[in-house]
Amino acid sequence: MDDIYGSEWVVFISMMIQLILTPGTKVEESFNLQATHDLLYHGTNLSAYDHHEFPGVVPRTFAGPLALATKRRVRMDYRRIPY
């Protein structure tokens, strides 16, 4: 704990690098990320989707997360096939 100030700089610098490398994953993109997660892990169980608990005030399209989840689901299912 003697070098706490040095470790704070490491955390700060790593946060700044993350902000620079992934500018699209801010609040606007978190809705799409959550929708993709819901599609992948909850499937057709609509009552488990997160938007029931945290509804957004702006209507959003579901086409992007649906396309992404469909592509990813195929890869997830392919990896489960026993060889």
Backbone hydrogen bonds in HBPLUS format (Angstrom, degrees):
<---DONOR---> <-ACCEPTOR-->    atom                        ^
c    i                          cat <-CA-CA->   ^        H-A-AA   ^      H-
h    n   atom  resd res      DA  || num        DHA   H-A  angle D-A-AA Bond
n    s   type  num  typ     dist DA aas  dist angle  dist       angle   num
A0007-SER N   A0003-ASP O   3.28 MM   4  6.64 156.3  2.34 149.8 156.1     1
A0008-GLU N   A0004-ILE O   3.01 MM   4  6.23 141.2  2.17 141.9 152.5     2
A0009-TRP N   A0005-TYR O   3.25 MM   4  6.54 145.6  2.37 140.1 147.7     3
A0010-VAL N   A0006-GLY O   3.22 MM   4  6.58 150.0  2.32 141.7 149.5     4
A0011-VAL N   A0007-SER O   3.10 MM   4  6.39 157.8  2.15 146.6 151.3     5
A0012-PHE N   A0008-GLU O   2.96 MM   4  6.16 162.5  1.99 147.3 152.4     6
A0013-ILE N   A0009-TRP O   2.84 MM   4  5.97 167.4  1.86 154.1 157.3     7
A0014-SER N   A0010-VAL O   2.97 MM   4  6.07 159.1  2.02 145.1 151.3     8
A0015-MET N   A0011-VAL O   2.96 MM   4  6.18 149.0  2.06 146.5 154.8     9
A0016-MET N   A0012-PHE O   3.01 MM   4  6.29 156.5  2.06 148.9 155.1    10
A0017-ILE N   A0013-ILE O   2.96 MM   4  6.21 157.3  2.01 150.6 156.6    11
A0018-GLN N   A0014-SER O   3.05 MM   4  6.19 156.3  2.10 140.1 146.5    12
A0019-LEU N   A0015-MET O   2.97 MM   4  6.24 155.7  2.03 148.7 154.9    13
A0020-ILE N   A0016-MET O   3.02 MM   4  6.24 149.4  2.11 145.2 153.1    14
A0021-LEU N   A0017-ILE O   2.91 MM   4  6.08 162.6  1.94 154.9 159.4    15
A0022-THR N   A0018-GLN O   3.01 MM   4  5.93 151.3  2.09 148.2 154.3    16
A0029-GLU N   A0026-LYS O   3.13 MM   3  5.50 123.6  2.47 105.8 118.8    17
A0030-SER N   A0026-LYS O   3.06 MM   4  6.22 133.3  2.29 148.5 162.3    18
A0030-SER N   A0027-VAL O   3.24 MM   3  5.14 134.7  2.46  93.4 105.7    19
A0033-LEU N   A0029-GLU O   2.97 MM   4  6.27 160.1  2.01 155.6 161.8    20
A0034-GLN N   A0030-SER O   2.92 MM   4  6.01 157.0  1.97 143.0 148.8    21
A0035-ALA N   A0031-PHE O   2.94 MM   4  6.13 153.8  2.01 143.3 150.9    22
A0036-THR N   A0032-ASN O   2.93 MM   4  6.11 156.5  1.99 147.4 153.4    23
A0037-HIS N   A0033-LEU O   2.96 MM   4  6.18 156.1  2.02 143.9 150.8    24
A0038-ASP N   A0034-GLN O   2.88 MM   4  6.13 161.3  1.92 149.7 154.4    25
A0039-LEU N   A0035-ALA O   3.00 MM   4  6.22 158.5  2.05 146.7 152.2    26
A0040-LEU N   A0036-THR O   2.98 MM   4  6.19 157.8  2.03 149.9 155.8    27
A0041-TYR N   A0037-HIS O   2.90 MM   4  5.98 170.9  1.90 161.1 163.3    28
A0042-HIS N   A0038-ASP O   2.83 MM   4  5.20 149.4  1.93 135.6 143.8    29
A0043-GLY N   A0039-LEU O   3.28 MM   4  4.85 135.4  2.50 107.0 116.1    30
A0045-ASN N   A0042-HIS O   3.01 MM   3  5.50 164.7  2.04 140.3 140.3    31
A0046-LEU N   A0044-THR O   2.94 MM   2  5.61 122.8  2.27 111.3  94.8    32
A0048-ALA N   A0045-ASN O   3.11 MM   3  5.82 158.2  2.16 118.8 124.9    33
A0049-TYR N   A0046-LEU O   3.23 MM   3  5.39 161.6  2.27 106.2 111.8    34
A0053-GLU N   A0050-ASP O   3.07 MM   3  5.61 131.4  2.32 112.2 123.0    35
A0054-PHE N   A0050-ASP O   3.07 MM   4  6.29 159.9  2.12 154.0 160.4    36
A0066-LEU N   A0062-PHE O   3.04 MM   4  6.01 149.3  2.13 142.1 151.5    37
A0067-ALA N   A0063-ALA O   2.96 MM   4  6.12 158.8  2.01 149.2 154.1    38
A0068-LEU N   A0064-GLY O   3.00 MM   4  6.21 166.0  2.02 156.5 160.5    39
A0069-ALA N   A0065-PRO O   2.84 MM   4  5.88 163.3  1.87 146.1 151.3    40
A0070-THR N   A0066-LEU O   2.93 MM   4  5.96 152.8  2.00 142.9 150.5    41
A0071-LYS N   A0067-ALA O   3.10 MM   4  6.26 163.3  2.13 146.5 150.5    42
A0072-ARG N   A0068-LEU O   2.98 MM   4  6.17 160.6  2.02 148.3 154.2    43
A0073-ARG N   A0069-ALA O   2.74 MM   4  5.75 152.1  1.81 145.0 153.0    44
A0074-VAL N   A0070-THR O   3.22 MM   4  6.39 155.2  2.28 145.3 149.8    45
A0076-MET N   A0072-ARG O   2.86 MM   4  6.17 152.8  1.93 150.3 159.0    46
A0077-ASP N   A0073-ARG O   2.83 MM   4  6.03 163.7  1.86 154.2 157.9    47
A0078-TYR N   A0074-VAL O   2.97 MM   4  6.06 151.3  2.05 142.7 150.9    48
A0079-ARG N   A0075-ARG O   3.17 MM   4  6.33 148.7  2.27 142.0 148.4    49
A0080-ARG N   A0077-ASP O   3.16 MM   3  5.24 143.2  2.30  99.5 110.1    50
A0081-ILE N   A0078-TYR O   3.35 MM   3  5.57 158.3  2.40 104.6 110.7    51
